[in-house]
Amino acid sequence: MQTMEQRVIADPAPQNILASDKPVEIADRVWWVGHLIPDDNFQCHVYLIEQGTESVLIDPGSMLTIEQTLKKVEQVIPLNHLKYIICQHQDPDITASLPYLAKKLQSKDVHLVTHWRSQALLKHYGLNFPFWLVDRHNWQLELEDRMLNFVFTPYAHFPGAFCTFDGKTRVMFSSDLFGGFTENPTLIAEDEAYFECLRPFHEHYMPSRDILQFALTQLRQYPIRMIAPQHGSVIPEHLVDFMFNQLQQLDCGLYLLMQEQGHAFKKLSQLNQTLRDITDTMLLYRDFKDIASTLRNIIQRDLPVASLEFFALDSNDCCVSFLPKHRYLGHTCTQDCCPVKYLGIHKQDWLDEAEQDLNIQPAGTPAYSLKYENNRLALLVPLFGPKSQQARQMVRIWLHYPTLQTDTLNRVICSLTTPLQIALEREMIYREIEKNRNEAYQRSIRDPLTGCFTRYYMEEAVSRLFALHDREKDSCLSVVMIDIDYFKRINDTWGHTLGDEALQQIALTLRDNIRDSDILVRYGGEEFLLCMPLCSLDEARKKVEKLRELISAQPLATPTGDHKITASAGAVERQRGESLEHALRRADYALYKAKYNGRDRLCVIEDLELISKEFIV
Ligand SMILES: Nc1nc2c(ncn2[C@@H]2O[C@H](COP(=O)(O)OP(=O)(O)OP(=O)(O)O)[C@@H](O)[C@H]2O)c(=O)[nH]1
């Protein structure tokens, strides 16, 4: 047996340390006693906790390695000092050597430490080792100067799997967790790049993300300084957190996806990455333009995609297209002129098409159809609503060149459908909200009876016009108040309904005969404000006289015959710097004069009457 001074202390650098016939002390009296299997990326590690006559062997290994392992153990302790053999699960790579060990050791004195589920299988070796079940011993084994805690990690990857934490050295013997496939195995992981060995191992070995998360959460409760997994490399303290964090984000259960033959680990990892990126895109981006272009980049890894186009039906069954040439801003067209004839198709009809059209792939499922359109190849992917079973959205994927229909292609397309459906539905909801918001805004700026602008809008729009007027030295702007004469009589004689009709008729006459740049506001009950940019008082005078003529030329039809309506108006030309309030007061004053002078007329104020300095900005 060696003295402490003669022991090999682990040096992470030399690769051949694994090939050496010496045990390697990875922590205080914790030894790596495994054996390198040449040309195998699936190395299996065995660890020894040196504890005098209570020494512990963890996951002893298979018949391929046990002889070398025992030679190494004997360099640390006599074999009869082994009191416990821990089997963290029951796979042959760690337990196939048990019958051999039973012969070699005084088996009655050695306890097999395991979980009852593993015991149920291991007992079939017919061994004399007494079982010591972790679940019957409060998940703890007390040794002379250290406590071993067993951490239950069910289904990662066996139902009775557990890990072992040595409280003295803070080494976590992590069983299959943190295991890795290593092309060029080293005993100690060197840097973060080692995660790429962990990734495919966990993606394939761990059945699901939830199970892995549960196991990691259990392990994280311990103050781990080093992770000693059963496969791959030992993870030193400075990489522990990094590896935990990376694993925490990993998706697992890739065997569920695997339908191709052979060990397509890398391919599956890439597919897994694609699926993860598709999900991340949906979480990260809100803008449909960003979602569409990011998804195109992602699926370009697996498909020769030239461009993506999207089509969706809105709540009025109008087709909205989202095309790259429009920067994915939705353009509405009728369903008849929609470029995709299948939009709105029901799943059964699509399946019926599939029967006649061999190009619909994959056979028998409605995933997508492969079509030549204008000598270009496109995949047409209907997105069926889960309840309606109707394709209210479609994706057209233009390809650079024909592609083989592979399982990967099918998976990418199938995985795209749900996120795309959500993205398109979300976009259509946003559009609907935007439409409603716009309608609400229009309602807030337009008087519902006359369609003229409201006073609320006047403040905003007129102040913009005034600001322009202030900047342009030679420009002019006229402000006109128009009031219907004796309007009260109409209400009093024929009722408010006819009064409303009169207001609508007059408003229509005004709106139809002013410029688009003029702003017509329903200022009061039967009072209108007309703001005329680029219009001098002279021009305003002519215009308003014309408007008055038009109003009086169109009598109101009442039950007792036609009733002539007249209007009075007051006009001023706004002075540069004059406030709205002041211009209105002057126009109102002009209107008052028109009324006072007998109504049915226009009165203008040409001079600066009523302008006082305090109104000039
Ligand atoms: N039908 C209807 N009447 C309205 C509305 N808003 C205001 N009015 C009525 O318009 C009338 C305005 O009456 P007055 O302010 O006395 O003015 P007028 O009768 O037009 O007389 P002058 O302006 O002096 O020529 C009132 O009877 C209001 O009730 C409306 O939206 N619909």
The ligand as an SDF file (V2000), in Angstrom:
LIG
                    3D

 32 34  0  0  0  0  0  0  0  0999 V2000
  -82.0940   68.7720  -32.9610 N   0  0  0  0  0  0  0  0  0  0  0  0
  -80.9930   69.2390  -32.3690 C   0  0  0  0  0  0  0  0  0  0  0  0
  -81.0310   70.4480  -31.8130 N   0  0  0  0  0  0  0  0  0  0  0  0
  -79.9380   70.9220  -31.2160 C   0  0  0  0  0  0  0  0  0  0  0  0
  -78.7520   70.1480  -31.1310 C   0  0  0  0  0  0  0  0  0  0  0  0
  -77.8360   70.8950  -30.4670 N   0  0  0  0  0  0  0  0  0  0  0  0
  -78.4280   72.0860  -30.1300 C   0  0  0  0  0  0  0  0  0  0  0  0
  -79.6960   72.1020  -30.5880 N   0  0  0  0  0  0  0  0  0  0  0  0
  -80.7050   73.1080  -30.4530 C   0  0  0  0  0  0  0  0  0  0  0  0
  -80.3530   74.2800  -31.2010 O   0  0  0  0  0  0  0  0  0  0  0  0
  -81.0910   75.3700  -30.6740 C   0  0  0  0  0  0  0  0  0  0  0  0
  -80.2610   76.6080  -30.6920 C   0  0  0  0  0  0  0  0  0  0  0  0
  -81.0980   77.6530  -30.3020 O   0  0  0  0  0  0  0  0  0  0  0  0
  -80.6180   79.1160  -30.0650 P   0  0  0  0  0  0  0  0  0  0  0  0
  -79.2770   79.1120  -29.4060 O   0  0  0  0  0  0  0  0  0  0  0  0
  -81.7070   79.8510  -29.3850 O   0  0  0  0  0  0  0  0  0  0  0  0
  -80.4090   79.7220  -31.4790 O   0  0  0  0  0  0  0  0  0  0  0  0
  -81.3470   79.7900  -32.7140 P   0  0  0  0  0  0  0  0  0  0  0  0
  -82.7150   79.2910  -32.4550 O   0  0  0  0  0  0  0  0  0  0  0  0
  -80.6600   79.0950  -33.8690 O   0  0  0  0  0  0  0  0  0  0  0  0
  -81.4230   81.3000  -32.9800 O   0  0  0  0  0  0  0  0  0  0  0  0
  -80.2670   82.2240  -33.5340 P   0  0  0  0  0  0  0  0  0  0  0  0
  -78.9610   81.5370  -33.4500 O   0  0  0  0  0  0  0  0  0  0  0  0
  -80.3500   83.4390  -32.7070 O   0  0  0  0  0  0  0  0  0  0  0  0
  -80.6460   82.4950  -34.9650 O   0  0  0  0  0  0  0  0  0  0  0  0
  -81.5310   74.9170  -29.2690 C   0  0  0  0  0  0  0  0  0  0  0  0
  -82.9340   74.7470  -29.2950 O   0  0  0  0  0  0  0  0  0  0  0  0
  -80.8460   73.6140  -29.0420 C   0  0  0  0  0  0  0  0  0  0  0  0
  -81.6090   72.7100  -28.2700 O   0  0  0  0  0  0  0  0  0  0  0  0
  -78.7340   68.8640  -31.7270 C   0  0  0  0  0  0  0  0  0  0  0  0
  -77.7670   68.1240  -31.7180 O   0  0  0  0  0  0  0  0  0  0  0  0
  -79.8840   68.4530  -32.3350 N   0  0  0  0  0  0  0  0  0  0  0  0
  1  2  1  0
  2  3  2  0
  2 32  1  0
  3  4  1  0
  4  5  2  0
  4  8  1  0
  5  6  1  0
  5 30  1  0
  6  7  2  0
  7  8  1  0
  8  9  1  0
  9 10  1  0
  9 28  1  0
 10 11  1  0
 11 12  1  0
 11 26  1  0
 12 13  1  0
 13 14  1  0
 14 15  2  0
 14 16  1  0
 14 17  1  0
 17 18  1  0
 18 19  2  0
 18 20  1  0
 18 21  1  0
 21 22  1  0
 22 23  2  0
 22 24  1  0
 22 25  1  0
 26 27  1  0
 26 28  1  0
 28 29  1  0
 30 31  2  0
 30 32  1  0
M  END
$$$$
